[in-house]
């Protein structure tokens, strides 16, 4: 990788490497020039000073291997000496213990409940940070998608940026089939259905119970509302203990923030253990403390599992990985007599 360009140096031309293929222009610059202000980059892109193979580009333009990037003189500060990153053998071992599948190009982890995928407010330990323990020189594994902190299950990791770009294309083209299992309040009718809604970020921030974290809640919106994005989920009841609860298999065709949690709330059957969604207006007790709706004997944890991921492997063949129930969900399944070998009717759900 090229060293950061000192202030005052003239125009240079740099080739996009194999590891950088698929990166956006802004990410490419930020990787090579960490102290470059994105506002400055946006300005020089608008002025046409940044070009790729001689053509004007936007900061969102994706790069391909071998393309030539024209880099004009940049306003960058001399960076402070970087802190030496040391591999944490405990993180490396923890990741090995989570691994469900691995080859030379990618790995699939079984993310546990309560461990964040990426850093954020108050998040000191997370999967993205732990991946530093597997870095080799300037190359390190890359997250392909995300799971909420309290969602367990299948998490896909690419071992290079090129593989991350290839997998990203597969996700964006909806070739990846994702199946989630959840335990919800009550029994949805019909037993199989389609949830199609527009979601947008809530008007304000609310305090998440139990963690002391400020998190934004998604709300059901109308088409045309500011920031509204279409979301689509198919669901099917696998088993039930009526009218108390139901084991749902859910297949999201879009990947919006908190999509399954917001959809479960929207149809009136929130996921057990969700401290954020499921505040029914007619239920004063639940509105004060949604976790009080948990049946006796069930752990007060989110009952949502990224159960299975199926997608074409960029190097050939099909990747098909399944995660086991986390301990708190396994205990609940045993409590209600649910059999994990039961046929999952979501297999018959449409792919679009």
C-alpha positions as CSV (number, residue, x, y, z in Angstrom):
1,X,0.0,0.0,0.0
2,X,1.3,3.5,-0.8
3,X,2.3,5.7,2.1
4,X,0.2,8.9,2.7
5,X,1.0,11.6,0.3
6,X,2.7,14.6,1.9
7,X,1.3,18.0,1.5
8,X,2.3,19.9,-1.6
9,X,3.1,16.8,-3.8
10,X,1.7,17.1,-7.3
11,X,-0.7,14.9,-9.2
12,X,-0.1,11.1,-8.9
13,X,-1.7,8.1,-10.6
14,X,-2.2,5.0,-8.6
15,X,-3.5,1.6,-9.7
16,X,-6.4,-0.2,-7.9
17,X,-5.1,-3.4,-6.4
18,X,-6.9,-6.8,-6.4
19,X,-7.6,-6.4,-2.7
20,X,-9.2,-3.0,-3.3
21,X,-11.5,-4.1,-6.1
22,X,-15.1,-3.2,-5.3
23,X,-14.3,-0.4,-2.9
24,X,-16.0,2.9,-3.2
25,X,-13.9,5.9,-4.1
26,X,-14.3,7.5,-0.6
27,X,-13.3,4.2,1.1
28,X,-10.3,3.9,-1.2
29,X,-9.1,7.3,-0.3
30,X,-9.7,6.9,3.4
31,X,-7.8,3.7,3.4
32,X,-4.8,5.2,1.7
33,X,-5.0,8.7,3.3
34,X,-6.5,8.2,6.7
35,X,-6.4,11.9,7.8
36,X,-8.0,13.2,4.6
37,X,-11.3,15.0,5.3
38,X,-14.2,13.5,3.4
39,X,-15.6,16.9,2.8
40,X,-12.4,17.9,1.0
41,X,-12.6,14.6,-1.1
42,X,-16.2,15.4,-2.0
43,X,-15.2,18.9,-3.2
44,X,-12.3,17.7,-5.4
45,X,-14.5,15.0,-6.9
46,X,-17.2,17.6,-7.8
47,X,-14.5,19.7,-9.4
48,X,-13.4,16.7,-11.5
49,X,-9.9,16.7,-10.0
50,X,-10.3,13.0,-9.0
51,X,-10.6,10.8,-12.1
52,X,-10.6,7.1,-12.7
53,X,-9.2,6.0,-16.1
54,X,-9.6,9.6,-17.2
55,X,-13.3,9.8,-16.3
56,X,-14.9,12.0,-13.6
57,X,-16.3,10.0,-10.6
58,X,-18.4,10.5,-7.5
59,X,-17.3,9.4,-4.0
60,X,-19.8,6.5,-4.3
61,X,-18.3,5.1,-7.5
62,X,-17.0,1.6,-7.1
63,X,-13.5,0.7,-8.3
64,X,-12.2,-2.3,-10.3
65,X,-8.9,-3.9,-10.2
66,X,-6.3,-2.3,-12.5
67,X,-8.1,1.0,-12.9
68,X,-5.9,4.1,-12.6
69,X,-6.9,6.7,-10.0
70,X,-5.8,10.3,-10.6
71,X,-4.9,11.7,-7.2
72,X,-4.6,15.5,-7.1
73,X,-2.7,17.5,-4.4
74,X,-4.5,16.8,-1.2
75,X,-5.0,18.9,1.9
76,X,-4.0,16.4,4.5
77,X,-2.3,16.8,7.9
78,X,0.8,14.9,9.0
79,X,-0.7,11.9,10.8
80,X,0.4,11.1,14.3
81,X,2.4,8.0,14.7
82,X,0.0,5.1,14.6
83,X,-0.5,3.0,17.6
84,X,1.1,-0.5,17.2
85,X,-1.7,-3.0,16.8
86,X,-0.9,-6.3,18.5
87,X,-2.8,-9.5,17.8
88,X,-4.8,-10.6,20.7
89,X,-4.5,-14.4,21.0
90,X,-7.6,-14.5,23.1
91,X,-9.6,-12.9,20.3
92,X,-8.1,-15.3,17.7
93,X,-9.1,-18.3,19.9
94,X,-12.6,-16.9,20.5
95,X,-13.1,-16.5,16.7
96,X,-11.9,-20.0,16.2
97,X,-14.4,-21.3,18.7
98,X,-17.2,-19.4,16.9
99,X,-16.3,-20.7,13.4
100,X,-18.9,-22.8,11.7
101,X,-17.2,-23.0,8.3
102,X,-13.9,-21.7,6.9
103,X,-12.0,-21.9,3.6
104,X,-9.2,-19.8,2.1
105,X,-11.6,-17.1,1.0
106,X,-14.1,-16.7,3.7
107,X,-15.3,-17.8,7.1
108,X,-18.7,-18.1,8.8
109,X,-19.1,-17.4,12.5
110,X,-21.8,-18.3,15.0
111,X,-22.1,-14.9,16.7
112,X,-23.2,-15.2,20.3
113,X,-25.9,-13.2,22.0
114,X,-24.7,-9.9,23.4
115,X,-21.6,-9.5,21.3
116,X,-21.7,-6.5,18.9
117,X,-20.8,-6.9,15.3
118,X,-19.2,-3.4,15.0
119,X,-18.1,-0.7,17.4
120,X,-20.4,2.0,18.6
121,X,-21.3,4.0,21.7
122,X,-20.0,2.1,24.7
123,X,-19.0,-1.0,22.5
124,X,-15.3,-1.8,23.4
125,X,-15.4,-5.4,22.2
126,X,-16.9,-6.4,19.0
127,X,-16.4,-8.8,16.1
128,X,-14.9,-6.2,13.7
129,X,-12.3,-5.3,16.3
130,X,-11.6,-9.0,17.1
131,X,-10.8,-9.6,13.4
132,X,-7.6,-7.6,13.9
133,X,-6.2,-10.7,15.5
134,X,-6.4,-12.4,12.1
135,X,-4.8,-9.6,10.1
136,X,-1.8,-10.4,7.9
137,X,0.2,-7.3,7.1
138,X,-2.2,-4.7,5.5
139,X,-4.8,-7.4,4.8
140,X,-7.4,-8.4,7.3
141,X,-10.8,-10.1,7.3
142,X,-13.8,-7.9,6.5
143,X,-17.4,-8.0,7.6
144,X,-19.9,-8.8,4.8
145,X,-23.1,-8.0,6.7
146,X,-24.2,-7.3,10.3
147,X,-26.3,-8.7,13.0
148,X,-27.8,-6.8,16.0
149,X,-25.9,-7.1,19.2
150,X,-28.5,-9.4,20.8
151,X,-29.2,-11.5,17.6
152,X,-27.3,-14.7,17.6
153,X,-26.2,-16.9,14.6
154,X,-24.7,-16.9,11.2
155,X,-22.3,-14.1,10.3
156,X,-20.3,-14.1,7.1
157,X,-16.7,-12.8,7.0
158,X,-14.6,-12.3,3.9
159,X,-10.8,-12.8,4.1
160,X,-10.0,-10.1,1.6
161,X,-11.6,-6.9,0.3
162,X,-11.9,-8.4,-3.1
163,X,-13.9,-11.3,-1.7
164,X,-16.0,-8.9,0.4
165,X,-16.8,-7.0,-2.8
166,X,-17.9,-10.2,-4.6
167,X,-20.0,-11.3,-1.6
168,X,-21.5,-7.8,-1.4
169,X,-22.7,-8.1,-5.0
170,X,-24.4,-11.4,-4.2
171,X,-26.2,-9.8,-1.2
172,X,-27.3,-6.7,-3.2
173,X,-28.6,-8.9,-6.0
174,X,-30.7,-10.9,-3.4
175,X,-29.0,-14.2,-4.3
176,X,-28.4,-14.9,-0.6
177,X,-31.1,-16.7,1.2
178,X,-31.3,-15.9,4.9
179,X,-33.5,-17.7,7.4
180,X,-34.1,-16.6,10.9
181,X,-35.8,-18.4,13.8
182,X,-37.7,-16.4,16.5
183,X,-40.1,-17.0,19.4
184,X,-43.0,-14.5,19.3
185,X,-45.9,-13.6,21.6
186,X,-49.2,-15.1,20.6
187,X,-49.9,-17.0,17.3
188,X,-49.9,-15.0,14.1
189,X,-52.8,-15.5,11.6
190,X,-52.5,-16.6,8.9
191,X,-49.9,-19.3,9.8
192,X,-47.8,-18.2,6.7
193,X,-47.6,-14.7,5.4
194,X,-45.9,-11.8,3.8
195,X,-45.0,-8.6,5.6
196,X,-44.4,-5.6,3.3
197,X,-43.9,-2.3,5.0
198,X,-41.9,0.9,4.7
199,X,-39.6,1.6,7.6
200,X,-37.8,4.7,8.7
201,X,-35.8,5.9,11.7
202,X,-37.9,7.1,14.6
203,X,-38.3,10.7,15.3
204,X,-36.1,10.6,18.4
205,X,-33.8,8.5,20.4
206,X,-35.0,6.2,23.2
207,X,-33.2,4.6,26.0
208,X,-32.8,0.8,25.6
209,X,-33.6,-1.0,28.8
210,X,-31.0,-3.0,30.5
211,X,-27.9,-1.7,28.6
212,X,-27.9,2.0,29.2
213,X,-27.4,2.6,25.5
214,X,-29.2,5.2,23.4
215,X,-30.5,3.4,20.2
216,X,-32.7,4.5,17.5
217,X,-36.0,2.6,16.9
218,X,-37.4,2.0,13.5
219,X,-41.0,3.0,12.8
220,X,-43.5,2.0,10.2
221,X,-43.7,4.8,7.6
222,X,-45.6,5.6,4.5
223,X,-44.3,5.5,0.9
224,X,-42.8,8.9,0.2
225,X,-42.0,9.7,3.8
226,X,-38.5,11.0,4.4
227,X,-35.9,8.2,4.7
228,X,-38.7,5.6,4.2
229,X,-37.3,2.3,2.8
230,X,-39.4,-0.7,1.6
231,X,-38.9,-3.9,3.6
232,X,-40.2,-7.4,2.9
233,X,-40.3,-10.5,5.0
234,X,-41.9,-13.9,4.6
235,X,-42.8,-15.8,7.8
236,X,-44.2,-19.2,8.6
237,X,-45.2,-20.9,11.9
238,X,-43.1,-24.0,12.5
239,X,-44.7,-24.9,15.8
240,X,-46.8,-23.2,18.5
241,X,-48.2,-23.3,22.0
242,X,-51.4,-21.5,21.4
243,X,-52.4,-18.9,22.4
244,X,-49.2,-18.3,24.3
245,X,-46.5,-18.2,21.7
246,X,-45.2,-19.4,18.3
247,X,-42.0,-20.5,16.8
248,X,-41.6,-18.5,13.6
249,X,-39.2,-19.0,10.7
250,X,-38.6,-15.7,9.0
251,X,-37.0,-15.0,5.6
252,X,-36.1,-11.3,5.0
253,X,-35.8,-10.3,1.3
254,X,-34.5,-6.9,2.3
255,X,-32.0,-6.0,4.9
256,X,-33.3,-3.0,6.8
257,X,-32.2,-2.0,10.3
258,X,-34.1,-4.0,12.9
259,X,-36.3,-5.3,10.1
260,X,-37.5,-8.6,11.7
261,X,-38.0,-7.0,15.1
262,X,-40.0,-4.1,13.7
263,X,-42.0,-6.5,11.4
264,X,-42.9,-8.8,14.3
265,X,-44.1,-5.8,16.3
266,X,-46.1,-4.5,13.3
267,X,-48.2,-7.6,13.0
268,X,-48.9,-7.6,16.8
269,X,-46.6,-10.5,17.7
270,X,-43.3,-9.1,19.1
271,X,-40.3,-11.3,19.6
272,X,-39.8,-12.5,23.2
273,X,-37.0,-10.7,25.1
274,X,-37.0,-7.7,22.8
275,X,-36.6,-4.6,25.1
276,X,-37.2,-2.2,22.3
277,X,-40.0,-3.4,20.1
278,X,-43.5,-4.6,21.0
279,X,-44.9,-1.7,23.1
280,X,-48.6,-2.3,22.7
281,X,-50.7,0.9,23.4
282,X,-53.4,-1.2,25.2
283,X,-50.8,-2.9,27.5
284,X,-49.8,-0.6,30.2
285,X,-47.6,-3.1,32.0
286,X,-45.8,-4.0,28.8
287,X,-45.3,-0.4,27.8
288,X,-43.6,0.3,31.1
289,X,-41.4,-2.8,30.9
290,X,-41.8,-5.0,27.7
291,X,-39.6,-7.8,29.2
292,X,-42.3,-8.4,31.9
293,X,-44.3,-10.1,29.2
294,X,-41.8,-13.0,29.2
295,X,-43.4,-16.3,30.4
296,X,-42.0,-17.8,33.6
297,X,-38.9,-19.8,33.1
298,X,-37.7,-18.1,29.9
299,X,-34.6,-16.0,30.0
300,X,-35.0,-12.3,29.4
301,X,-33.0,-12.3,26.2
302,X,-33.9,-11.6,22.6
303,X,-35.2,-14.9,21.0
304,X,-33.9,-14.2,17.5
305,X,-31.4,-16.5,15.6
306,X,-29.8,-16.0,12.2
307,X,-30.4,-19.7,11.6
308,X,-29.2,-20.4,8.1
309,X,-27.4,-18.7,5.2
310,X,-27.4,-20.1,1.6
311,X,-25.6,-18.3,-1.3
312,X,-23.5,-19.1,-4.3
313,X,-19.8,-19.1,-3.4
314,X,-17.9,-16.7,-5.6
315,X,-15.3,-19.3,-6.3
316,X,-17.8,-22.0,-7.3
317,X,-20.4,-24.2,-5.6
318,X,-22.9,-23.2,-2.9
319,X,-22.3,-22.1,0.7
320,X,-24.9,-23.4,3.0
321,X,-24.3,-22.9,6.8
322,X,-26.6,-23.5,9.7
323,X,-26.2,-22.2,13.3
324,X,-27.4,-24.0,16.4
325,X,-29.8,-22.5,18.9
326,X,-28.0,-20.3,21.5
327,X,-28.4,-21.6,25.1
328,X,-31.2,-19.3,26.1
329,X,-33.3,-20.3,23.0
330,X,-32.4,-24.0,23.4
331,X,-33.8,-23.9,26.9
332,X,-37.0,-22.2,25.7
333,X,-37.4,-24.8,22.9
334,X,-37.0,-27.6,25.5
335,X,-39.6,-25.8,27.8
336,X,-42.2,-25.8,25.0
337,X,-41.3,-29.2,23.5
338,X,-40.2,-27.8,20.2
339,X,-38.2,-30.1,18.0
340,X,-35.4,-28.5,16.0
341,X,-35.7,-31.3,13.4
342,X,-39.3,-30.2,12.6
343,X,-39.9,-29.4,8.9
344,X,-39.4,-25.7,8.3
345,X,-42.2,-24.4,6.0
346,X,-40.3,-21.3,5.1
347,X,-38.5,-23.4,2.6
348,X,-41.6,-23.1,0.4
349,X,-41.7,-19.3,0.6
350,X,-41.1,-17.3,-2.6
351,X,-37.6,-15.9,-3.4
352,X,-38.8,-12.5,-4.4
